[in-house]
């Protein structure tokens, strides 16, 4: 009898334990909900925009298109996609998140405006298109002037002395000084330079808006005379002489500027005679007004 009583008490205790197992499930559910809200809170505190996207995605997910009681999963592919889309869905349930670079200070203050890039409005888009159109037009103008200058130099035997380049800074007309513009150690124009610089002036006058910079360059051989104590004075004087000639040919003085670089910007080695001859030059630069257009 005693043994039967013990078995009866153990059965009652086991039954009592089984009846209270729902408390464990309820506690697990509360723990998961607490963890979910903590994750949501942490996301919202780091980036408000991502939290808003998640909120909208969850709204779309529970609106009926994703969880309609299992029908969408069982009958996947048997019905049209429009039959499962919510009537008032704002965003799809999966939205790609494109990270937007933000500063450390803006993220610490939780500023949602700096974290989300603003779309370009109509005025900004039109301004960007106008800028690109102006860049392309300017590039075409430089290319046409380059072709005209190259054809003139070749036709008059200056092909080995004159080079035109379209660079990032603008259109560059590079003229070697030896036996064309100046004598050695001199800043006085030779007669042979008149026809060439006159053609350059005509090309520059085809455009009235771009600024022009005339640059004087020398080799690294030192010079010391009463008129030019160093290559700085010589290079600047040669640039100024060319500027004065262009003004006499009708180029506006307000567009012109003269600068001397001495031997600081060589384009060839100063170790050889040919290299030093390349470095003794004057460059006439038609400066850009617009950024370089995309290739």
Protein Blocks (a to p, Z undefined) as FASTA:
>chain_A
ZZmmmmmmmmmmmmmmmmmmmmmmmmmmmmmmmmmmmmmmmmmmmommlmmmmmmmmmmm
mnopmmgohmmmmmgojacfklmpcfklfbdfbdcdddddddfklmmnopaklmpccddd
fklmmmmmmmmmmmmmmmmmmmmmmmmmmmmmmmnopmmmpccdddfklccddddfehkl
pcehiabdcfklmmmmmmmmmmmmmpckbccdddddddfbdcddfklmbfklmmmmmmmm
mmmmmmmnopafklgccddekjmlccbdfkbmklmmmmmccddddddfbdcddZZ
